[in-house]
Amino acid sequence: MDLLALFRRLRRAVPERDLQTRIPVRREPDSTVAPARYLSLVGVVRNEARYLPEWIEFHRGVGFEHVYLYDHASEDEPHRVLAPFVAEGFVTLIPWNFPWLLCGSNAQILAFAHALGCFGSGWRWMAFLDADEFLYPTGEESLPHLLRDYERFPALLAFWTMFGFSGHETPPPGFVIDNYVMRAPFGFHAKPKSIVNPREVVAVSNPHLFDLTAGPRQGFTETGQLFQKIESGLGKNNVGTPVSVRLRLNHYYTRSRQEFEEKLGKRRLSGRAADCKKLERIAKGIEDTAFRDEGIHGYIPELRDRLRARSGGV
């Protein structure tokens, strides 16, 4: 048996949940010094190059001051589209070439712990998102302005609003946030993503909820309610209720049907057929209940202007 076949066999034999691990976050010796900057974004990307300029400029527009991107063995040369952002100092690009078949989602957990340990002391808040997730305040305020109301909390949670195919069989030209407008009602598969005070994070054991000084796998909703993931002999349960009034996290879960099928195909090849059935159920759940939502469209004119200026007016 060759090495790749052995890796795949091991990957099929070990459930995804057993590949999760707990990565402690190294604390700075002096945590009393005030951070120099306010809000940064951390993401792990894999073959997302075509979508990154929109994603980066959108989040710059809502108030992020810097982006740390971990390139997880991409094959579409993201460094080329990211070069201007890196040159101007807005993006830090970090190669993160762990073998996917061995690391599973641990590669993401390791990257998040690395970002907290290496860069966290310089920031008051760090948000952890994927390239198919767009975070924004629903009102007129900027994201940093909104976050000032939550500085008493160690972690603020934003919950997924799930968008589906929106009638697109193949990837359409234009912006993701313009093309994909059909979503499920809020509450369907509303998993959290974290915006944390880095000094309050003890460890990373889950990409959605971090282990804080106050307790494991938890954060707070925008209404100040504790939200926590509890695992016991009886299974997994969430304590708390998802909320999305002031803060919205659009999750473009499928993008086009072609891209979704390609994602499923890759998972089947890596021995994760069970994952595919779950993803298909979620996609169907979105499609069965979808309605039109253009709430994010107010950001499009400014986003378009910035990207046109970056490309020389084209």
C-alpha positions in Angstrom: 0.0 0.0 0.0 1.4 3.4 -1.0 1.7 6.2 1.6 -1.3 8.2 0.2 -3.5 5.2 0.3 -2.5 4.6 3.9 -3.3 8.2 4.8 -6.8 7.8 3.2 -7.4 4.5 5.0 -6.5 6.1 8.3 -8.7 9.1 7.5 -11.7 6.9 6.9 -11.1 4.9 10.1 -10.9 7.9 12.4 -14.1 10.0 12.8 -13.8 13.7 12.3 -14.6 14.4 16.0 -11.6 12.3 17.1 -9.3 14.5 14.9 -10.2 17.5 16.9 -7.7 18.5 19.5 -7.1 21.2 22.1 -4.3 23.7 21.3 -3.3 25.8 24.3 -2.7 29.5 23.5 0.6 30.9 24.8 0.1 34.0 26.8 2.2 37.1 26.6 4.3 37.7 29.8 2.7 41.1 30.4 -1.0 41.0 29.7 -1.6 44.4 31.3 -0.3 46.4 28.4 -3.1 47.8 26.3 -3.3 46.5 22.8 -2.2 48.9 20.1 -4.9 48.2 17.6 -8.6 47.4 17.8 -10.0 44.8 15.3 -8.4 42.2 13.1 -9.6 39.2 11.0 -8.2 35.7 10.9 -9.1 33.1 8.2 -7.8 29.8 6.8 -8.3 29.5 3.1 -7.9 26.7 0.6 -8.5 27.3 -3.2 -10.5 30.5 -2.6 -8.3 32.9 -4.7 -11.1 34.1 -7.0 -13.2 35.2 -4.0 -10.6 36.8 -1.8 -10.5 40.4 -3.1 -14.2 40.8 -2.5 -14.0 39.2 0.9 -11.0 41.3 2.0 -12.3 44.6 0.7 -15.8 44.0 2.2 -14.4 43.4 5.6 -12.1 46.4 5.3 -15.2 48.4 4.6 -17.0 47.3 7.8 -14.0 48.3 9.9 -11.4 45.6 10.1 -7.8 47.0 10.3 -5.9 43.9 9.3 -6.4 40.4 7.9 -4.3 37.3 8.8 -4.7 34.7 6.1 -3.4 31.1 6.5 -3.1 29.5 3.1 -3.8 25.8 3.6 -2.0 24.2 0.7 -4.1 26.0 -2.0 -3.5 25.1 -5.6 -4.9 28.3 -7.2 -2.0 30.6 -6.2 -3.7 33.0 -3.8 -0.5 34.9 -3.3 -0.9 36.4 -6.7 -4.3 38.1 -6.0 -3.2 38.9 -2.4 0.1 40.5 -3.4 -1.3 44.1 -3.5 -3.0 43.7 -0.1 0.2 42.2 1.4 2.3 45.0 -0.1 0.2 47.7 1.4 0.3 46.0 4.8 -3.4 45.1 5.1 -2.9 41.3 4.8 -0.4 39.0 6.3 -0.3 35.8 4.3 1.0 32.7 6.1 1.7 29.4 4.3 0.0 26.6 6.3 0.8 23.4 4.4 -0.4 20.6 6.6 -1.5 17.4 4.9 -5.3 17.6 4.8 -5.8 13.9 5.0 -3.9 13.7 8.3 -4.8 17.0 10.0 -8.5 17.3 9.1 -10.0 20.4 10.7 -7.0 20.4 13.1 -5.2 22.6 10.5 -7.8 25.3 11.1 -7.6 24.9 14.9 -3.8 25.1 14.8 -3.9 28.2 12.6 -6.3 30.0 15.0 -4.1 29.1 18.0 -1.0 30.3 16.1 -2.7 33.6 15.3 -3.7 34.2 18.9 -0.3 33.3 20.2 1.7 35.3 17.6 -0.5 38.3 17.0 -3.2 38.4 19.6 -1.4 40.7 22.1 -1.6 43.6 19.6 -5.3 43.5 19.2 -8.4 44.2 21.4 -10.6 42.0 19.2 -9.9 39.2 16.7 -12.6 37.7 14.6 -12.3 34.2 13.1 -14.1 33.6 9.8 -14.0 31.5 6.6 -13.9 33.0 3.1 -17.6 32.2 2.5 -18.7 34.2 5.6 -19.4 37.9 5.6 -19.8 39.7 8.9 -21.4 43.1 9.2 -23.5 45.4 11.5 -27.1 45.7 10.4 -27.3 49.4 11.4 -25.4 52.5 10.3 -22.6 52.0 12.8 -19.2 50.5 12.0 -18.2 47.1 13.4 -15.6 48.7 15.8 -18.2 51.1 17.1 -20.6 48.2 17.7 -18.0 46.2 19.5 -17.3 49.0 22.0 -20.7 48.0 23.6 -19.4 44.5 24.3 -16.0 45.1 25.8 -17.1 43.6 29.1 -17.4 40.2 27.4 -14.5 37.9 26.6 -16.0 36.8 23.3 -18.9 38.0 21.1 -20.7 35.5 18.9 -22.1 36.0 15.4 -24.4 33.3 14.1 -24.8 31.9 10.6 -27.6 33.1 8.3 -27.5 30.4 5.7 -27.6 31.2 1.9 -28.1 28.6 -0.8 -27.8 28.3 -4.6 -30.0 31.2 -5.5 -30.7 29.6 -8.8 -27.1 29.4 -9.9 -26.0 26.2 -11.5 -22.5 27.5 -12.3 -20.4 30.2 -10.8 -21.8 33.6 -12.0 -19.6 36.7 -12.6 -19.8 39.4 -10.1 -19.9 39.6 -6.3 -20.9 36.7 -4.0 -23.0 39.1 -1.9 -24.8 40.3 -5.0 -25.4 37.0 -6.7 -26.6 34.8 -3.7 -29.7 36.3 -2.2 -31.9 33.3 -1.2 -31.6 32.2 2.4 -33.2 30.0 5.0 -34.9 31.6 8.0 -32.5 32.6 10.8 -32.1 29.8 13.2 -31.6 27.1 10.6 -28.2 25.6 11.2 -27.2 28.8 13.1 -23.7 27.9 14.2 -21.7 30.6 16.0 -18.4 32.2 15.0 -16.2 34.0 17.5 -15.0 37.6 17.9 -12.7 37.3 20.9 -10.5 39.3 23.3 -7.3 37.4 22.6 -6.2 37.7 26.2 -9.2 35.8 27.4 -8.6 32.7 25.2 -7.0 29.8 27.0 -7.1 27.3 24.1 -8.6 26.5 20.8 -10.4 23.2 20.6 -13.2 24.1 18.2 -13.3 26.5 15.2 -16.6 28.0 16.3 -16.3 28.4 20.1 -13.0 28.9 22.0 -11.9 27.9 25.5 -11.9 31.1 27.5 -10.7 31.9 31.0 -14.4 31.8 32.0 -14.9 28.3 30.7 -14.6 26.0 27.6 -16.2 26.4 24.2 -18.3 29.5 25.0 -19.0 33.1 24.1 -21.8 35.6 24.5 -24.6 36.6 22.2 -25.3 40.3 21.3 -27.9 40.3 24.1 -25.3 39.3 26.7 -26.5 35.7 27.0 -24.0 32.9 27.6 -23.8 30.4 24.7 -21.8 27.3 25.3 -21.2 23.9 23.7 -21.6 21.1 26.3 -20.3 17.5 25.6 -21.2 14.7 27.9 -22.0 11.0 27.8 -25.5 12.0 26.7 -24.1 13.7 23.6 -23.6 17.4 22.5 -25.8 20.2 23.5 -25.8 24.0 23.1 -26.7 26.2 26.1 -28.1 29.4 24.9 -30.1 30.7 21.9 -28.7 32.2 18.6 -29.3 35.9 18.2 -28.8 38.1 15.1 -30.2 41.6 15.4 -27.3 44.1 15.4 -24.8 41.7 14.0 -25.2 39.6 10.9 -23.0 36.7 9.6 -24.0 35.7 6.1 -22.8 32.2 5.3 -22.8 31.5 1.6 -22.9 27.8 2.3 -23.2 26.4 -1.2 -22.4 29.1 -3.7 -23.3 27.6 -7.1 -24.5 24.1 -7.5 -21.4 23.2 -9.5 -19.1 24.4 -6.7 -21.1 22.5 -4.1 -21.0 19.3 -6.1 -17.2 19.7 -6.5 -16.9 20.1 -2.7 -18.9 16.9 -2.2 -16.7 15.1 -4.7 -13.5 16.0 -2.9 -15.0 14.8 0.4 -16.0 11.5 -1.1 -12.5 10.9 -2.5 -11.0 11.6 0.9 -13.3 9.0 2.5 -15.8 11.3 4.1 -19.0 10.1 2.4 -21.0 10.5 5.7 -20.1 14.2 5.7 -21.5 14.5 2.2 -24.9 13.3 3.3 -25.0 15.9 6.1 -24.0 18.7 3.7 -26.7 17.6 1.2 -29.3 17.6 4.0 -28.3 21.2 5.0 -28.4 22.4 1.4 -31.8 20.9 0.9 -33.0 22.5 4.1 -31.9 25.9 2.8 -33.6 25.4 -0.6 -36.8 24.2 0.9 -37.3 27.3 3.0 -35.4 29.9 1.0 -36.6 33.5 0.6 -35.0 36.6 -0.8 -32.7 38.8 1.4 -30.8 41.7 0.0 -29.9 43.2 3.4 -26.2 43.2 2.6 -26.6 45.1 -0.7 -26.1 48.5 0.9 -22.4 47.7 1.0 -22.1 46.9 -2.7 -21.5 50.4 -4.2 -18.6 51.2 -1.9 -17.2 47.7 -2.4 -17.4 48.1 -6.2 -15.7 51.5 -6.1 -12.8 50.2 -4.0 -12.2 47.2 -6.2 -12.4 49.3 -9.4 -9.9 51.7 -7.9 -7.6 48.8 -7.1 -7.8 47.5 -10.7 -7.2 50.9 -12.2 -10.8 51.7 -12.9 -11.6 48.6 -15.0 
